[in-house]
Amino acid sequence: MNKNILHLDLDTFFVSCERLIDSRLQKRPLLVGGTGDRGVVAACSYETRRFGVHSGMPMKLAKRLCPEAVVIRGNASIYTKYSQQVTEIIKENVPIFEKASVDEFYADLSGLDKFFGSYKYASEMRAKIIRETGLPISFGLSSNKIVSKVATGEAKPNNQLRIDPGFEKSFLAPLSIKKIPSVGDKTYQILRNLGIDKMGVVQQMPVEMMTSVLGVNGRTIWKRANGLDDPPLIPFHERKSISTERTFSKDTTDIVKLRSTIFAMAENLAYQLRRGDKLASCISVKIRYSDFNTYSKQLKIPYTSADHVLIPKILEMFDNLYQRRLLIRLVGVKFSDLVTGNYQINLFDDTEDMLSLYNAMDKIRSRYGELSIQKAASMGAKTIGRFHNPFNGEPPILLAHRQQ
């Protein structure tokens, strides 16, 4: 049976959502992302790209390149809602699918040729998504995930493309090596220094040569350039860690502000652990100074999800890490080595009142939102919150107001 793997990608997703909300933004240059001096472009409309704007670019530079662009901070909860609408349509229409990101999906249509025709079926599903959500979406269809993803990129904007079995190499050959998934700026520069610019050049090279230059990644790139790499669909994304970071609008040495932010981060992440019935055994703190030097400290602890265990250790790690006494640009907290389980009561340190308090606070958060109740020490960092369940099997959304 021939494999038919479909890749779907919502075009300029954040921009499209904003245009659904406000029709006055149609056909206008639009930037979505952080609006402060350190904001980053999370999404940009096609109208801005001819000025050299792209996602991931500092917002300050993007506004300089395209001064007439409308800038919107964005709302992660709105994008999650529209993403879920598309997810439900795909879930109803395909036997197995993978949600690779908030705006990107894979589906296995193998076997449908016998009954419907995979390309026709994918076309009808795409039309249904556009009709019911109003969002533009493109797709690529081929024998594996990698070729389908590249095909989607070639089909955009708001179009579709099928690569028939046996034509993968000829389709890929004239395309830039930068279009190979996993080829970033550094790898691209290495390959360009070798005189490699098209996938067709990689196709003519021995795999051993690619491996000698780039190691294991060289073999992967060679297979992808030849249309041979065939990673499986992953219906459920198991989170191995949860983390949060905060970039301050202005570098600071305000120790009260720094500690309250760290406290709020640890408190929120501990709640996420309990909500997902998870325990962590590794915690870490990160500091980035105004000179961009970044330091982190990591500690192994017994499995836990309790505030009174995690928060003091996080604050102690921060105090030990913050030694330079320079202005701080960013702080972050991360819990890793996660396992499924519930907090085990310590017979000597825990009290019934403390455990009842956790339970009551978590119930209030679950019903009224994560910021509905906080400890007094975290009140100075009111915007700390995730607003979604990190253990629902879906990949994390990149918040539109992410900062550098």
C-alpha positions, 0 to 999 in steps of 0.5 A, spaced: 500 500 500 502 506 497 503 511 503 500 518 503 502 523 508 498 530 508 501 536 511 497 542 513 499 549 515 495 555 516 498 561 512 500 566 517 496 564 522 496 569 527 495 574 522 489 571 519 486 570 526 487 578 527 484 579 520 478 575 522 477 579 528 477 585 525 476 586 517 479 593 517 486 589 517 485 585 510 490 587 505 494 591 510 501 590 512 500 587 519 505 585 525 504 581 530 508 580 536 511 584 542 510 591 542 516 593 546 523 595 545 525 588 546 519 585 542 520 580 537 515 579 530 511 572 532 508 573 525 507 578 519 503 578 513 505 577 506 505 585 505 510 586 510 515 581 507 517 584 501 520 589 505 525 584 508 520 583 514 520 575 517 518 572 523 523 572 529 526 579 527 526 584 533 520 588 532 524 595 532 527 593 526 521 590 523 517 597 524 523 601 521 523 596 515 516 597 514 513 603 518 506 603 515 505 596 518 500 595 523 503 592 530 498 588 534 501 585 541 496 578 539 492 574 544 495 566 545 488 564 548 484 567 541 489 563 537 489 557 541 481 557 540 482 558 532 487 552 532 482 548 536 477 549 531 481 546 525 484 540 530 476 538 531 475 538 523 481 534 522 480 529 528 473 528 525 475 526 518 482 522 518 484 516 522 490 518 525 494 525 525 499 529 528 499 536 531 506 539 530 504 546 532 499 550 533 498 551 526 501 545 523 498 538 522 500 531 519 495 526 517 496 519 514 491 518 508 494 511 506 489 507 504 484 512 502 485 511 495 482 505 494 475 508 496 476 516 495 482 518 492 487 521 497 488 528 494 481 529 493 479 527 500 485 532 502 482 538 498 475 537 500 477 537 507 481 543 506 475 547 503 471 545 509 476 548 514 476 554 510 469 554 509 467 553 517 473 557 520 475 562 515 482 561 515 487 560 509 490 553 509 495 550 504 497 543 504 502 538 501 501 531 499 506 525 498 509 519 500 512 522 507 512 527 512 518 531 509 517 531 502 509 533 504 512 539 508 516 542 503 511 541 498 506 545 502 511 551 503 512 551 495 504 551 495 503 557 499 499 562 500 493 558 500 494 553 495 495 545 495 500 541 491 501 533 490 507 530 489 506 523 486 510 517 488 517 516 484 517 524 483 520 526 490 527 527 488 525 531 481 521 535 485 526 537 491 532 537 486 531 545 484 530 547 491 534 551 495 538 547 501 535 552 506 528 549 505 530 542 508 527 541 514 532 542 520 537 546 516 538 552 520 542 558 518 549 555 521 548 549 517 546 553 511 552 557 511 557 551 512 553 547 506 554 554 502 561 554 504 562 547 500 559 550 494 552 546 495 546 551 494 541 546 491 538 539 494 540 536 487 547 537 489 546 534 495 543 528 491 549 527 487 554 527 493 556 520 497 552 520 504 559 519 507 561 526 505 555 529 508 556 525 514 564 527 515 562 534 514 556 534 519 556 528 523 549 524 524 545 531 522 549 530 515 546 523 514 539 526 515 540 532 511 542 527 505 536 523 506 531 528 506 534 532 500 533 525 496 526 524 499 528 518 503 527 520 510 520 518 513 519 519 520 513 517 524 507 521 525 506 522 533 499 523 535 501 525 542 506 529 545 509 527 551 512 533 555 519 532 558 519 538 562 515 545 563 518 552 563 517 559 563 521 565 562 520 573 563 524 578 559 523 585 563 522 591 559 527 594 562 534 591 565 533 591 573 537 589 579 531 590 583 531 584 588 524 585 590 521 584 583 526 579 581 524 574 587 517 576 586 518 574 579 521 567 580 517 566 586 511 567 581 514 562 576 515 557 581 508 557 584 505 557 577 509 551 574 508 547 581 500 548 580 501 545 572 505 539 575 499 538 580 494 539 575 497 534 570 498 529 575 506 530 574 512 530 579 519 533 577 525 531 580 530 536 577 529 544 577 533 549 574 534 557 574 536 561 569 539 568 569 541 573 563 544 579 564 544 586 560 551 584 557 547 577 554 551 573 558 547 567 561 548 563 567 544 557 569 544 552 575 540 545 576 539 541 582 536 534 583 531 533 588 526 528 590 520 527 586 515 533 588 510 538 586 509 541 592 510 549 593 513 549 600 518 544 597 519 547 590 519 555 591 524 555 597 529 551 593 528 555 587 529 562 591 535 559 594 538 557 587 537 564 584 540 567 590 546 563 589 546 564 582 545 572 582 553 573 584 555 579 578 550 584 581 549 587 574 543 589 571 538 583 569 535 582 562 531 575 563 530 570 568 527 563 567 525 557 571 524 550 569 522 543 572 524 537 568 525 529 569 517 529 569 513 522 571 506 521 572 504 521 580 501 525 585 505 528 591 507 523 597 505 526 604 511 527 608 509 525 615 514 529 619 513 536 615 507 536 612 500 538 615 493 536 613 491 544 613 497 545 608 495 540 604 487 542 604 490 549 602 493 546 596 487 543 594 482 549 595 487 554 591 488 549 585 480 548 585 479 556 585 485 556 579 481 550 575 475 554 575 476 561 575 483 561 572 491 561 574 491 568 576 485 568 580 489 566 587 496 567 588 500 568 594 502 575 597 509 574 595 508 573 587 503 579 587 508 583 583 508 578 577 501 578 575 502 576 568 505 570 570 501 564 567 500 559 562 493 559 560 493 552 557 494 545 560 501 543 558 500 536 558 494 535 554 498 532 548 499 538 544 505 542 542 506 548 546 504 555 543 509 560 541 506 566 545 505 572 540 508 577 545 515 573 546 521 577 547 528 576 546 
